[in-house]
């Protein structure tokens, strides 16, 4: 099932209300995708200023097609398109692409399954 057909993309939309955030549907397929990615390269992040968590994934430019596929699945939950970043690791600069979702209560529930305190 393609979630985009049901929800549509929220990319480029302004802030959404707390009510909309709380009633946004979360499908089992999306849950499976998120769990699989969190077990590998993805992460969930909670800020001090926000009660809810967001999902993030960063990949090197060589893996852009994979990241774009993940973005197509998660775009109903994202505010922006994937964006490029430059990182300095082990004495070298690396170009990468990153996506992040908006914050949602269902991601906070998922966060509590993977993170105890601040550790993964």
N, CA, C and O atoms as a DFTB+ gen file, in Angstrom:
480 C
 N C O
     1  1       0.840      -1.170       0.000
     2  2       0.000       0.000       0.000
     3  2       0.886       1.234       0.000
     4  3       1.833       1.320       0.782
     5  1       0.592       2.170      -0.852
     6  2       1.343       3.419      -0.899
     7  2       0.611       4.447      -0.053
     8  3      -0.496       4.872      -0.384
     9  1       1.245       4.837       1.041
    10  2       0.629       5.782       1.973
    11  2       0.370       7.127       1.306
    12  3      -0.587       7.813       1.662
    13  1       1.211       7.520       0.338
    14  2       1.028       8.806      -0.338
    15  2      -0.328       8.902      -1.021
    16  3      -0.901       9.989      -1.105
    17  1      -0.851       7.777      -1.510
    18  2      -2.159       7.801      -2.162
    19  2      -3.270       8.148      -1.175
    20  3      -4.293       8.714      -1.561
    21  1      -3.073       7.815       0.080
    22  2      -4.091       8.060       1.092
    23  2      -3.908       9.432       1.728
    24  3      -4.860      10.205       1.831
    25  1      -2.674       9.735       2.156
    26  2      -2.414      10.962       2.900
    27  2      -2.039      12.148       2.029
    28  3      -2.373      13.285       2.362
    29  1      -1.361      11.909       0.935
    30  2      -0.805      12.992       0.157
    31  2       0.452      13.501       0.846
    32  3       0.678      13.215       2.022
    33  1       1.247      14.234       0.138
    34  2       2.490      14.745       0.696
    35  2       2.222      16.032       1.457
    36  3       1.372      16.832       1.067
    37  1       2.953      16.224       2.542
    38  2       2.844      17.489       3.281
    39  2       4.086      18.340       3.073
    40  3       4.291      19.325       3.782
    41  1       4.921      17.965       2.100
    42  2       6.145      18.709       1.819
    43  2       5.788      20.118       1.391
    44  3       4.914      20.326       0.549
    45  1       6.468      21.070       1.974
    46  2       6.242      22.472       1.646
    47  2       5.104      23.116       2.404
    48  3       4.907      24.328       2.313
    49  1       4.352      22.327       3.152
    50  2       3.251      22.884       3.930
    51  2       3.801      23.630       5.135
    52  3       4.860      23.298       5.666
    53  1       3.069      24.628       5.545
    54  2       3.440      25.335       6.763
    55  2       3.235      24.425       7.955
    56  3       2.937      23.240       7.803
    57  1       3.395      24.976       9.123
    58  2       3.187      24.195      10.342
    59  2       1.787      23.598      10.344
    60  3       0.838      24.169       9.806
    61  1       1.695      22.437      10.962
    62  2       0.381      21.818      11.097
    63  2      -0.063      21.955      12.550
    64  3       0.760      22.085      13.456
    65  1      -1.353      21.923      12.750
    66  2      -1.870      22.108      14.099
    67  2      -1.649      20.857      14.943
    68  3      -1.418      19.769      14.415
    69  1      -1.721      21.027      16.248
    70  2      -1.581      19.902      17.166
    71  2      -2.680      18.877      16.903
    72  3      -2.442      17.671      16.971
    73  1      -3.860      19.352      16.608
    74  2      -4.978      18.458      16.320
    75  2      -4.667      17.573      15.107
    76  3      -4.837      16.356      15.170
    77  1      -4.214      18.181      14.009
    78  2      -3.875      17.429      12.795
    79  2      -2.731      16.458      13.086
    80  3      -2.759      15.312      12.637
    81  1      -1.737      16.910      13.828
    82  2      -0.595      16.063      14.187
    83  2      -1.071      14.826      14.956
    84  3      -0.570      13.723      14.738
    85  1      -2.036      15.017      15.853
    86  2      -2.512      13.917      16.685
    87  2      -3.434      12.947      15.954
    88  3      -3.540      11.789      16.356
    89  1      -4.102      13.390      14.894
    90  2      -5.006      12.493      14.174
    91  2      -4.409      11.941      12.882
    92  3      -5.071      11.191      12.165
    93  1      -3.162      12.308      12.582
    94  2      -2.530      11.793      11.370
    95  2      -2.412      10.277      11.464
    96  3      -1.845       9.769      12.431
    97  1      -2.929       9.547      10.489
    98  2      -2.868       8.082      10.555
    99  2      -1.446       7.569      10.383
   100  3      -0.621       8.174       9.698
   101  1      -1.191       6.466      11.006
   102  2       0.109       5.810      10.968
   103  2      -0.150       4.357      10.618
   104  3      -0.786       3.632      11.384
   105  1       0.336       3.934       9.473
   106  2       0.012       2.611       8.952
   107  2       1.080       1.577       9.305
   108  3       2.240       1.923       9.530
   109  1       0.676       0.306       9.350
   110  2       1.602      -0.767       9.729
   111  2       2.770      -0.869       8.746
   112  3       3.885      -1.201       9.149
   113  1       2.529      -0.587       7.462
   114  2       3.628      -0.606       6.492
   115  2       4.665       0.451       6.846
   116  3       5.865       0.181       6.807
   117  1       4.212       1.645       7.187
   118  2       5.120       2.719       7.576
   119  2       5.884       2.338       8.833
   120  3       7.085       2.589       8.937
   121  1       5.191       1.735       9.784
   122  2       5.835       1.270      11.009
   123  2       6.948       0.281      10.676
   124  3       8.046       0.384      11.222
   125  1       6.680      -0.667       9.795
   126  2       7.680      -1.666       9.406
   127  2       8.896      -1.018       8.753
   128  3      10.034      -1.383       9.045
   129  1       8.651      -0.063       7.875
   130  2       9.750       0.646       7.214
   131  2      10.593       1.382       8.248
   132  3      11.820       1.287       8.233
   133  1       9.944       2.108       9.137
   134  2      10.680       2.869      10.155
   135  2      11.506       1.965      11.067
   136  3      12.671       2.261      11.335
   137  1      10.925       0.878      11.544
   138  2      11.652      -0.032      12.432
   139  2      12.873      -0.600      11.713
   140  3      13.965      -0.640      12.279
   141  1      12.691      -1.033      10.483
   142  2      13.815      -1.567       9.726
   143  2      14.941      -0.567       9.557
   144  3      16.113      -0.920       9.687
   145  1      14.598       0.665       9.272
   146  2      15.624       1.686       9.062
   147  2      16.261       2.110      10.379
   148  3      17.462       2.377      10.425
   149  1      15.481       2.175      11.442
   150  2      16.042       2.523      12.756
   151  2      17.038       1.452      13.201
   152  3      18.028       1.765      13.862
   153  1      16.786       0.215      12.848
   154  2      17.716      -0.860      13.201
   155  2      19.023      -0.776      12.415
   156  3      19.995      -1.447      12.761
   157  1      19.054       0.034      11.369
   158  2      20.280       0.174      10.585
   159  2      20.828       1.591      10.697
   160  3      21.645       1.858      11.578
   161  1      20.405       2.500       9.836
   162  2      21.010       3.838       9.748
   163  2      20.158       4.979      10.272
   164  3      20.674       6.079      10.467
   165  1      18.891       4.760      10.503
   166  2      17.996       5.840      10.889
   167  2      18.056       6.126      12.373
   168  3      18.664       5.378      13.139
   169  1      17.417       7.220      12.774
   170  2      17.362       7.586      14.184
   171  2      16.054       8.301      14.497
   172  3      15.373       8.822      13.613
   173  1      15.737       8.308      15.755
   174  2      14.619       9.096      16.269
   175  2      15.210      10.132      17.210
   176  3      16.130       9.838      17.974
   177  1      14.685      11.331      17.152
   178  2      15.257      12.432      17.925
   179  2      14.149      13.176      18.652
   180  3      13.113      13.499      18.072
   181  1      14.384      13.444      19.929
   182  2      13.478      14.282      20.715
   183  2      14.248      15.513      21.165
   184  3      15.340      15.405      21.724
   185  1      13.672      16.679      20.919
   186  2      14.258      17.926      21.400
   187  2      13.672      18.276      22.752
   188  3      12.573      17.841      23.095
   189  1      14.399      19.053      23.505
   190  2      13.888      19.493      24.806
   191  2      12.642      20.364      24.641
   192  3      11.752      20.353      25.491
   193  1      12.587      21.117      23.539
   194  2      11.477      22.048      23.342
   195  2      10.228      21.383      22.774
   196  3       9.177      22.018      22.693
   197  1      10.326      20.117      22.381
   198  2       9.189      19.455      21.769
   199  2       8.948      18.116      22.454
   200  3       9.889      17.367      22.715
   201  1       7.712      17.826      22.738
   202  2       7.367      16.571      23.403
   203  2       7.513      15.380      22.474
   204  3       7.831      14.277      22.919
   205  1       7.282      15.596      21.192
   206  2       7.252      14.491      20.246
   207  2       8.596      14.288      19.553
   208  3       9.440      15.183      19.522
   209  1       8.774      13.092      19.000
   210  2      10.018      12.725      18.320
   211  2       9.861      12.879      16.813
   212  3       8.753      12.896      16.278
   213  1      11.007      12.990      16.149
   214  2      11.059      13.013      14.695
   215  2      11.998      11.903      14.239
   216  3      12.857      11.457      15.000
   217  1      11.834      11.459      12.998
   218  2      12.696      10.447      12.396
   219  2      13.667      11.127      11.453
   220  3      13.312      12.093      10.777
   221  1      14.891      10.627      11.404
   222  2      15.883      11.143      10.479
   223  2      16.679      10.025       9.835
   224  3      16.858       8.955      10.416
   225  1      17.152      10.286       8.629
   226  2      17.991       9.342       7.895
   227  2      18.948      10.149       7.036
   228  3      18.538      11.071       6.332
   229  1      20.233       9.795       7.100
   230  2      21.251      10.450       6.285
   231  2      22.009       9.371       5.525
   232  3      22.378       8.339       6.086
   233  1      22.234       9.626       4.241
   234  2      22.954       8.691       3.381
   235  2      23.930       9.456       2.503
   236  3      23.711      10.622       2.176
   237  1      25.014       8.780       2.126
   238  2      25.954       9.354       1.173
   239  2      25.293       9.508      -0.187
   240  3      24.277       8.873      -0.471
   241  1      25.877      10.354      -1.020
   242  2      25.305      10.613      -2.345
   243  2      25.187       9.337      -3.176
   244  3      24.310       9.231      -4.034
   245  1      26.065       8.374      -2.925
   246  2      26.009       7.106      -3.662
   247  2      24.708       6.350      -3.375
   248  3      24.284       5.519      -4.178
   249  1      24.081       6.634      -2.241
   250  2      22.844       5.952      -1.851
   251  2      21.612       6.842      -2.013
   252  3      20.603       6.643      -1.338
   253  1      21.700       7.815      -2.903
   254  2      20.589       8.755      -3.068
   255  2      19.304       8.047      -3.486
   256  3      18.230       8.385      -2.988
   257  1      19.390       7.080      -4.382
   258  2      18.179       6.391      -4.841
   259  2      17.455       5.710      -3.676
   260  3      16.227       5.755      -3.593
   261  1      18.208       5.089      -2.790
   262  2      17.616       4.458      -1.602
   263  2      16.940       5.504      -0.724
   264  3      15.799       5.321      -0.298
   265  1      17.646       6.604      -0.454
   266  2      17.074       7.654       0.388
   267  2      15.812       8.235      -0.259
   268  3      14.828       8.503       0.430
   269  1      15.842       8.425      -1.567
   270  2      14.672       8.963      -2.270
   271  2      13.484       8.005      -2.160
   272  3      12.347       8.451      -2.011
   273  1      13.731       6.709      -2.231
   274  2      12.660       5.727      -2.074
   275  2      12.049       5.809      -0.670
   276  3      10.828       5.789      -0.513
   277  1      12.912       5.902       0.343
   278  2      12.420       6.048       1.718
   279  2      11.627       7.344       1.849
   280  3      10.575       7.370       2.488
   281  1      12.131       8.418       1.245
   282  2      11.425       9.696       1.299
   283  2      10.040       9.586       0.664
   284  3       9.083      10.152       1.194
   285  1       9.908       8.882      -0.445
   286  2       8.610       8.736      -1.091
   287  2       7.612       8.041      -0.171
   288  3       6.422       8.355      -0.196
   289  1       8.084       7.111       0.629
   290  2       7.209       6.421       1.584
   291  2       6.826       7.349       2.725
   292  3       5.679       7.348       3.174
   293  1       7.788       8.146       3.197
   294  2       7.574       8.980       4.381
   295  2       7.176      10.425       4.083
   296  3       6.971      11.202       5.015
   297  1       7.061      10.802       2.818
   298  2       6.777      12.199       2.485
   299  2       5.497      12.758       3.115
   300  3       5.442      13.960       3.371
   301  1       4.457      11.939       3.380
   302  2       3.297      12.516       4.062
   303  2       3.632      13.032       5.463
   304  3       2.880      13.821       6.036
   305  1       4.751      12.589       6.005
   306  2       5.136      12.977       7.358
   307  2       6.270      14.011       7.361
   308  3       6.720      14.425       8.430
   309  1       6.733      14.429       6.185
   310  2       7.865      15.364       6.076
   311  2       7.385      16.756       5.692
   312  3       6.366      16.918       5.021
   313  1       8.140      17.758       6.133
   314  2       7.814      19.136       5.766
   315  2       8.637      19.610       4.571
   316  3       8.222      20.513       3.846
   317  1       9.813      18.994       4.366
   318  2      10.678      19.460       3.282
   319  2      11.221      18.291       2.474
   320  3      11.187      17.138       2.903
   321  1      11.717      18.621       1.306
   322  2      12.390      17.647       0.466
   323  2      13.710      17.236       1.119
   324  3      14.174      17.912       2.038
   325  1      14.323      16.139       0.660
   326  2      15.660      15.809       1.161
   327  2      16.611      16.973       0.893
   328  3      16.466      17.687      -0.100
   329  1      17.570      17.155       1.771
   330  2      18.526      18.253       1.614
   331  2      19.951      17.728       1.766
   332  3      20.198      16.735       2.450
   333  1      20.878      18.421       1.109
   334  2      22.269      17.972       1.126
   335  2      22.993      18.545       2.335
   336  3      22.699      19.648       2.796
   337  1      23.945      17.766       2.835
   338  2      24.777      18.186       3.960
   339  2      26.220      17.834       3.639
   340  3      26.488      16.977       2.797
   341  1      27.134      18.491       4.306
   342  2      28.556      18.202       4.162
   343  2      29.095      17.903       5.546
   344  3      28.929      18.704       6.465
   345  1      29.739      16.754       5.702
   346  2      30.260      16.334       7.002
   347  2      31.759      16.118       6.913
   348  3      32.288      15.747       5.865
   349  1      32.428      16.351       8.015
   350  2      33.864      16.106       8.106
   351  2      34.084      14.931       9.046
   352  3      33.836      15.029      10.247
   353  1      34.552      13.819       8.487
   354  2      34.808      12.613       9.283
   355  2      36.135      11.995       8.857
   356  3      36.452      11.921       7.670
   357  1      36.894      11.560       9.841
   358  2      38.172      10.889       9.596
   359  2      39.067      11.659       8.639
   360  3      39.729      11.076       7.780
   361  1      39.077      12.996       8.801
   362  2      39.954      13.842       7.996
   363  2      39.489      14.120       6.581
   364  3      40.257      14.653       5.779
   365  1      38.239      13.771       6.247
   366  2      37.720      13.991       4.898
   367  2      36.337      14.621       4.954
   368  3      35.596      14.440       5.921
   369  1      36.002      15.360       3.911
   370  2      34.649      15.883       3.756
   371  2      33.818      14.883       2.974
   372  3      34.283      14.301       1.994
   373  1      32.575      14.689       3.421
   374  2      31.644      13.794       2.752
   375  2      30.359      14.549       2.450
   376  3      29.829      15.253       3.309
   377  1      29.864      14.403       1.233
   378  2      28.569      14.960       0.861
   379  2      27.512      13.903       1.104
   380  3      27.687      12.738       0.745
   381  1      26.427      14.313       1.710
   382  2      25.351      13.370       1.986
   383  2      24.008      14.054       1.796
   384  3      23.926      15.266       1.596
   385  1      22.966      13.251       1.864
   386  2      21.591      13.729       1.727
   387  2      20.831      13.253       2.958
   388  3      21.026      12.132       3.426
   389  1      19.961      14.119       3.478
   390  2      19.256      13.803       4.720
   391  2      17.770      14.108       4.582
   392  3      17.363      15.037       3.884
   393  1      16.976      13.297       5.271
   394  2      15.548      13.586       5.404
   395  2      15.200      13.568       6.886
   396  3      15.828      12.876       7.687
   397  1      14.190      14.343       7.220
   398  2      13.630      14.335       8.574
   399  2      12.129      14.500       8.457
   400  3      11.625      15.214       7.590
   401  1      11.427      13.822       9.352
   402  2       9.973      13.974       9.390
   403  2       9.622      15.132      10.328
   404  3      10.481      15.670      11.026
   405  1       8.369      15.490      10.324
   406  2       7.849      16.357      11.372
   407  2       7.807      15.542      12.657
   408  3       8.054      14.337      12.627
   409  1       7.503      16.168      13.770
   410  2       7.351      15.435      15.022
   411  2       5.914      14.924      15.133
   412  3       4.963      15.622      14.785
   413  1       5.779      13.691      15.625
   414  2       4.468      13.072      15.776
   415  2       4.418      12.229      17.039
   416  3       5.441      11.692      17.466
   417  1       3.230      12.105      17.649
   418  2       3.087      11.254      18.829
   419  2       3.464       9.791      18.557
   420  3       4.073       9.151      19.414
   421  1       3.114       9.255      17.388
   422  2       3.438       7.856      17.120
   423  2       4.947       7.633      17.026
   424  3       5.427       6.536      17.309
   425  1       5.694       8.657      16.633
   426  2       7.152       8.531      16.621
   427  2       7.709       8.595      18.042
   428  3       8.740       7.989      18.333
   429  1       7.039       9.319      18.916
   430  2       7.441       9.354      20.322
   431  2       7.242       7.980      20.946
   432  3       8.088       7.521      21.714
   433  1       6.137       7.321      20.625
   434  2       5.903       5.959      21.116
   435  2       6.986       5.011      20.605
   436  3       7.479       4.168      21.354
   437  1       7.350       5.145      19.347
   438  2       8.411       4.327      18.781
   439  2       9.752       4.642      19.444
   440  3      10.554       3.741      19.688
   441  1       9.990       5.905      19.730
   442  2      11.221       6.340      20.413
   443  2      11.372       5.628      21.755
   444  3      12.468       5.197      22.111
   445  1      10.281       5.504      22.492
   446  2      10.348       4.866      23.808
   447  2      10.687       3.373      23.704
   448  3      11.174       2.786      24.670
   449  1      10.434       2.754      22.545
   450  2      10.793       1.348      22.352
   451  2      12.290       1.165      22.088
   452  3      12.862       0.136      22.447
   453  1      12.918       2.152      21.468
   454  2      14.311       2.026      21.057
   455  2      15.315       2.708      21.988
   456  3      16.479       2.310      22.041
   457  1      14.880       3.715      22.708
   458  2      15.811       4.510      23.500
   459  2      15.433       4.473      24.966
   460  3      14.291       4.758      25.328
   461  1      16.364       4.132      25.788
   462  2      16.184       4.182      27.245
   463  2      17.072       5.307      27.743
   464  3      18.295       5.222      27.637
   465  1      16.479       6.348      28.281
   466  2      17.272       7.529      28.624
   467  2      17.745       8.185      27.343
   468  3      16.933       8.550      26.493
   469  1      19.060       8.338      27.196
   470  2      19.602       8.942      25.983
   471  2      20.351       7.927      25.131
   472  3      20.990       8.302      24.148
   473  1      20.284       6.653      25.489
   474  2      21.030       5.631      24.771
   475  2      20.124       4.811      23.871
   476  3      18.947       4.608      24.167
   477  1      20.680       4.353      22.792
   478  2      19.963       3.534      21.826
   479  2      20.229       2.095      22.108
   480  3      19.718       1.223      21.405
